Amino acid sequence: DSLQVLYKRQAFLNSGDGDLRKQFLAHVESLQLLYYKCFSNSYADIDITYHVIIFHLIARVTGISSITTANSYIVLTSVLGSTKAIA
């Protein structure tokens, strides 16, 4: 049964509407009240906002800040999988 695959026993969301569940989970996660995967085994398409801060280093020898021309990327990884490199 797909419900047993998707949810842990302690899941508390019993609504039949999957979109409402995702919206609720995204809202609760945005409030940082709980980590939604603590009771859900799978919501691969839920939107969660990540904050990434990119900064440049000051050269130690010269003390002059420099902007790098190197290509930067990020890869998000979790228990369910990971993304490709995001440039």
N, C-alpha and C positions, 0 to 999 in steps of 0.2 A: 504494500500500500504506500502510495507516495507521501501521505501525511506522516507516516512513521519515518520515512527517509528524510523529510524536510524539517521535522520538528523534534526537539527533545521532549522528554516526558513532562518537564516542568514548564513547558510553553503555556502562556496565559492568553494568547490571542486566538479566539475561536470564531472570528468573523469569517464568513464565506467569501468576502470580497478581498482578493489579493492586493489590489491597489490601495485599499484603505489600510491594510496591514503595513504595507511598505511606507505609506505616508506617515502613519503613526510611529513606526520605528525610526524613520528619519527625523521626526520631530523630537522624540525622546533622546535620540543620540545627539541632536544639536544642543539639547539642554545639558548634555553630559551627565545624565542621571544613571545611565547604565550602558554597558557594552552590549549591543544587540545580539551578538553572536553567542552570548552566554546562554541563550535559550533557543536560538535558531541555528540550524545546521546549514541553511542555504538561503541567501538573498543576494545572488551574484549581481543583479542589476539595480540594487538600491544605490541612491546617490548619497555619498558622504563627502563632506568638504574637508580637504587637507590643506594646511597652510605650509607653504614652502618658502623659505627665506634664502635668497642668494646674495652673497656679499663677496667683495673682493678683498684680498689681503694687502697689507702694506709691506713693501719690500723692506727687509730688516737692515740691509746694508745702507741703502740710500735714504730710507725713510719716506720715499715718494710712493704714493698710492698708484697702482697701475690697474688698468682694466684688462682682463684677459681676453684673448681672442679664441680661447679653447671652446669647443662645443660642450655644453653641459646637458645632462639628461638625468632623469629620475625613473626608477623602477619601483612600483608598489608591489609588495609581496605579502601574502597572508596564507592562512591554512588552506583556503580554497584554491589558491593559485596566485599567479602574478601577471602583471601587465608587461607588454613589450616596452622597450625604452621610449620614454616620452621626452621629446626634445623641446 
